[in-house]
Amino acid sequence: MTVLRTWWLVVAAALVSVLITMTIGTLTGEIVYFGCYAAVCAAAWWAALRPVAGSGTHVGRRPWLLIALGQSLLLIGDAVMSVFFYFLPEVNPVGWMDVPWLGGYAAIGAGLMIMARRRAREQIREPLLDMLTLTTAATLGLWRVMVDPELTASGGQYTTEILLDASYMVGDVLIMAAVLLLVLSPGVRGVPTWLMIVAGFGRLLADVGRVMWQYEMIAMLISGVIFFANALMVIIMMRSDRDELVRPGRRTRTLHPARIVFLGLALLTAPAIAVAEGSGSGGERLALLTATVAASGFVLARFTAAVRQQERAERLLTYQASYDPLTGLANRRTLHTRLEECVPGDALLYLDLDGFKAVNDTHGHEAGDALLIEIGRRLSAAVREEDLVARLGGDEFALLCPQSAAGIDMVPLAERVLAAISEPVVYGDHELRVGTSIGIAVFREGVNSSRDLIRDADAAMYQAKRGGRGRWVLAEPSGESPLSLVG
């Protein structure tokens, strides 16, 4: 889906939301709401079941299926409420409509959490604990604002209505926390991410407003806002780049941004409630609130500084274990880690320098080291920013190019690498000359594993050497005969 089409759909959803707000409570309003929401649910199932063009796999389908299920359950709950309102006004609908509604909350929340887990990978544990900290603090705060007044009115008795309101409140907090965990995880932040932020906050504000402001005009507005938020989630599902929300970000040991947000909000929740309910003049309470925010900020800053210091030490150890100390390129271990994440269309170029031993024997190891450093620099300049350049040891290098076979022709890349390496390297008064032989293997779904990819590229590289060196070979999967040989 193009960006222009996305914004047309967003505008259409906003106009329908306004129409729902203006006609709510009338027969026309019921027809508009259920007709449009049924269309949204149908679009959700269509988007969840269809394969996304260019993804090559069905990765990420489960969370979208859960969101489609959640939207359908919310629609069923709305339908049950309308049936009781129009045809069974004497029957209390509590429970009948709340079961599908709460099921919808659970399904949407589960879908968002699966997205967050896939996007954050191994970084999910600490942010999840911090999310639970925020959830607990926010629940206590909202309980004071939303549930305590109902308890007071009921004489301290926990009625079914109060327990259901509390369940919706906890569901809203969990969904919003899941949205924050998802969008703050490392990874691409494009249109789907920003639409998800708007949808999450829209649902939270609408449901909180439904309970806090029992006015007819507010209720009318909230119905339109909830429809708009639900429609945004489905618009995200229809985009071809929706997988950015489930695609893992680059592994990193840095502090997950969600942790700072969660802990900061958790620190402020209880003091803010205490200040809001305290005694004293408005100026005194404002001063107390300002001091509380400042103290919480200092605590959060100290926490962040301590974690950052630990991260610097961990990054140094990780760098030493993952990068070649001579050239600064990725090492064999890093290459193997990245190969485990390969998807169809990724290409591996395996390089072995021709004539490097003669340079070492003639000019010494220092000259050989200088040559390797310059070759590494040239390889890095010849590829894209997202490509990985690795030194595997000795005079062997590798290039891992994500989606190269699908996005660019491999011939210009191979020729560019051959030309870059063949240029002489000036070392003192000497010109050091080497060439290279390149084997290329392309990852194909259902055919290659990461080990197969290395074996195919390595075999193609030796085929290039046997063919006269200074060449590249594009290999067939699983060691079959090469497709091409270029001098």
ZIMO-V939738 format. One record per helix or strand of 2 or more residues. SS is the DSSP state (hx for helix, st for strand). FROM is the first residue (numbers start at 0). LEN is the number of residues. If there is no record, write none. Layout:
ss/from/len
SS/FROM/LEN
SS/FROM/LEN
This chain:
ss/from/len
hx/2/21
hx/26/23
hx/60/27
hx/95/58
hx/159/25
hx/190/22
hx/215/23
hx/241/4
hx/256/21
hx/281/41
hx/331/8
st/346/8
hx/355/8
hx/364/18
st/387/6
st/395/6
hx/403/4
hx/409/13
st/424/3
st/429/3
st/434/8
hx/449/17
st/471/3
hx/476/3
st/483/3
